[in-house]
Amino acid sequence: MPPTYLLARDHLQRAASMLRDEDIHSLQLRQIIERTIQLMDETPHRPQRPRNNVLDFETFRALLRNE
C-alpha cells in the first residue's frame, strides 16, 4: 500500500476516535468516517509498478489479466 494511503487511513481513524460526543452531528460524522475507512479497506490495491526500466513478463501478464 502506498504510504499516503496508510497516512490517510490513520488520520481518519484518529478523527473518528475524537468524535465520541453523543450529539447527533458527532454520531453522523463518526459513522461517515468509519464507513470511509471500511470502503478504503475493501478497495483492491494494485501492486506498485517497479521504478526501473526492466520488464518482468510475469508481472506484465498479471497486470493485463487484472485490467
ZAGU-604271 format. One record per residue: x negated, y negated, z negated of N, C-alpha, C, CB in turn. Coordinates in steps of 0.2 Angstrom, whole numbers, plus 5000, padded with zeros to 4 digits. Atoms other than C-alpha are relative to their C-alpha. Glycine has a CB too. Layout:
N
- X, Y, Z, X, Y, Z, X, Y, Z, X, Y, Z
...
END
This chain:
67
- 4996, 5006, 5000, 5000, 5000, 5000, 4996, 4994, 5000, 5005, 5000, 4994
- 5004, 5006, 5000, 4994, 4983, 5004, 5000, 4996, 4993, 5002, 4995, 5005
- 5000, 5003, 5007, 4988, 4973, 4988, 5006, 4994, 4999, 4993, 4997, 4999
- 4995, 5005, 5001, 5001, 4959, 4992, 5006, 5003, 4998, 5000, 4996, 5007
- 4994, 4996, 5002, 5015, 4972, 4991, 5000, 5001, 4993, 5001, 5006, 5004
- 5000, 4998, 5007, 5009, 4978, 4974, 5001, 4994, 4996, 4993, 5003, 4999
- 5000, 5006, 5004, 5007, 4960, 4968, 5007, 4997, 5000, 4995, 4995, 5003
- 4993, 5002, 5000, 5025, 4955, 4974, 5004, 5004, 4996, 5002, 5000, 5007
- 4996, 4996, 5004, 5032, 4970, 4966, 4999, 4999, 4992, 4998, 5008, 5001
- 5002, 5002, 5007, 5023, 4966, 4949, 5003, 4994, 4998, 4992, 5000, 5000
- 4997, 5007, 5001, 5029, 4948, 4950, 5008, 5001, 4999, 4999, 4995, 5005
- 4993, 4998, 5001, 5047, 4955, 4952, 5002, 5003, 4994, 5003, 5004, 5006
- 4999, 4996, 5006, 5046, 4967, 4938, 4999, 4995, 4994, 4995, 5006, 4999
- 5001, 5005, 5005, 5039, 4953, 4927, 5006, 4995, 4999, 4994, 4996, 5000
- 4994, 5005, 5000, 5054, 4941, 4932, 5006, 5004, 4997, 5001, 4998, 5007
- 4994, 4996, 5003, 5067, 4955, 4928, 4999, 5001, 4993, 5000, 5007, 5004
- 5001, 4999, 5007, 5059, 4958, 4911, 5002, 4993, 4996, 4993, 5002, 4998
- 4998, 5006, 5003, 5061, 4939, 4907, 5007, 4998, 5000, 4996, 4994, 5004
- 4993, 5001, 5000, 5079, 4939, 4911, 5004, 5005, 4996, 5003, 5000, 5008
- 4996, 4995, 5004, 5086, 4948, 4896, 5005, 4996, 4996, 4995, 5002, 4995
- 4994, 5003, 5003, 5099, 4935, 4891, 5006, 5003, 5002, 5000, 4992, 5002
- 4993, 4997, 4999, 5117, 4941, 4890, 5005, 4996, 5005, 5003, 5002, 4994
- 4996, 5004, 4996, 5124, 4927, 4901, 5001, 5003, 5007, 4998, 4993, 5000
- 4998, 4997, 4994, 5132, 4932, 4917, 4995, 4998, 5006, 5007, 4998, 5003
- 5005, 5002, 4995, 5119, 4922, 4928, 4994, 5004, 4999, 4999, 4993, 5000
- 5006, 4996, 5001, 5104, 4931, 4920, 5001, 5007, 5002, 4998, 4999, 4993
- 4998, 4993, 4998, 5113, 4948, 4922, 5000, 5001, 5007, 5006, 5002, 4997
- 5000, 4999, 4993, 5116, 4945, 4940, 4993, 4999, 5003, 5005, 4994, 5003
- 5006, 5000, 4997, 5099, 4939, 4944, 4995, 5006, 4998, 4996, 4993, 4997
- 5004, 4994, 5001, 5091, 4953, 4935, 5002, 5006, 5004, 5001, 5002, 4992
- 4998, 4995, 4995, 5102, 4965, 4945, 4997, 5000, 5007, 5008, 5001, 5000
- 5002, 5001, 4993, 5097, 4957, 4961, 4992, 5002, 5000, 5001, 4993, 5002
- 5007, 4999, 5000, 5078, 4958, 4956, 4999, 5008, 5000, 4997, 4996, 4995
- 5001, 4993, 5001, 5080, 4976, 4951, 5001, 5004, 5006, 5004, 5003, 4994
- 4999, 4997, 4994, 5088, 4981, 4967, 4995, 4999, 5005, 5007, 4997, 5002
- 5005, 5002, 4995, 5075, 4972, 4977, 4994, 5005, 4999, 4998, 4993, 4999
- 5005, 4996, 5002, 5062, 4982, 4968, 5001, 5007, 5003, 4998, 5000, 4992
- 4998, 4994, 4998, 5071, 4998, 4972, 5000, 5001, 5008, 5008, 5002, 4998
- 5000, 5000, 4993, 5073, 4993, 4990, 4992, 5000, 5003, 5003, 4994, 5003
- 5007, 5000, 4998, 5054, 4990, 4991, 4997, 5007, 4999, 4996, 4995, 4996
- 5003, 4993, 5001, 5050, 5007, 4984, 5003, 5005, 5005, 5002, 5003, 4993
- 4997, 4995, 4995, 5062, 5016, 4996, 4997, 4998, 5007, 5007, 4999, 5000
- 5002, 5002, 4994, 5054, 5007, 5011, 4994, 5004, 5002, 4998, 4992, 5001
- 5006, 4996, 4999, 5042, 5019, 5020, 4994, 4995, 5002, 5001, 5004, 5006
- 5006, 5004, 4999, 5024, 5012, 5021, 4996, 5003, 5006, 4996, 4999, 4994
- 5004, 4998, 4995, 5014, 5013, 5037, 4993, 5000, 4998, 5001, 4996, 5007
- 5007, 5000, 5002, 4996, 5018, 5035, 4997, 4994, 5003, 4997, 5007, 5002
- 5004, 5006, 4997, 4984, 5004, 5037, 4996, 5002, 5006, 4997, 4996, 4995
- 5004, 4999, 4995, 4975, 5004, 5053, 4993, 4999, 4999, 5002, 4997, 5007
- 5007, 5002, 5002, 4956, 5005, 5052, 4998, 4994, 5003, 4996, 5006, 5003
- 5002, 5007, 4997, 4947, 4989, 5055, 4994, 5001, 5004, 4999, 4995, 4994
- 5006, 4999, 4996, 4934, 4996, 5066, 5002, 5002, 5008, 4995, 5005, 4998
- 4998, 4998, 4993, 4934, 5000, 5085, 4999, 5007, 5002, 4995, 4996, 5004
- 5000, 4993, 4999, 4933, 5019, 5083, 5007, 5002, 5000, 4995, 5004, 4995
- 4993, 4997, 4999, 4949, 5028, 5089, 5000, 5007, 4997, 5002, 4999, 5007
- 4999, 4993, 5002, 4954, 5043, 5079, 5007, 5002, 5003, 5001, 5000, 4992
- 4994, 4997, 4996, 4966, 5053, 5090, 5005, 5003, 4996, 4997, 5005, 5005
- 4995, 4997, 5005, 4975, 5062, 5076, 5004, 4994, 4997, 4997, 5004, 4995
- 4996, 5006, 5003, 4980, 5045, 5068, 5004, 4997, 5005, 4995, 4995, 4997
- 4996, 5003, 4995, 4985, 5038, 5085, 5006, 5004, 5002, 4995, 5000, 5006
- 4994, 4996, 4998, 4996, 5053, 5089, 5005, 4999, 4994, 4998, 5007, 5000
- 4995, 5000, 5006, 5004, 5052, 5071, 5003, 4993, 5001, 4996, 5000, 4993
- 4997, 5007, 4999, 5007, 5033, 5074, 5005, 5000, 5006, 4995, 4995, 5001
- 4996, 5000, 4994, 5015, 5037, 5091, 5007, 5004, 4998, 4997, 5003, 5006
- 4994, 4996, 5002, 5027, 5050, 5083, 5004, 4996, 4995, 4997, 5007, 4996
- 4996, 5004, 5005, 5032, 5038, 5069, 5004, 4994, 5003, 4996, 4998, 4994
- 4997, 5006, 4997, 5037, 5024, 5081, 5005, 5001, 5005, 4994, 4995, 5003
END
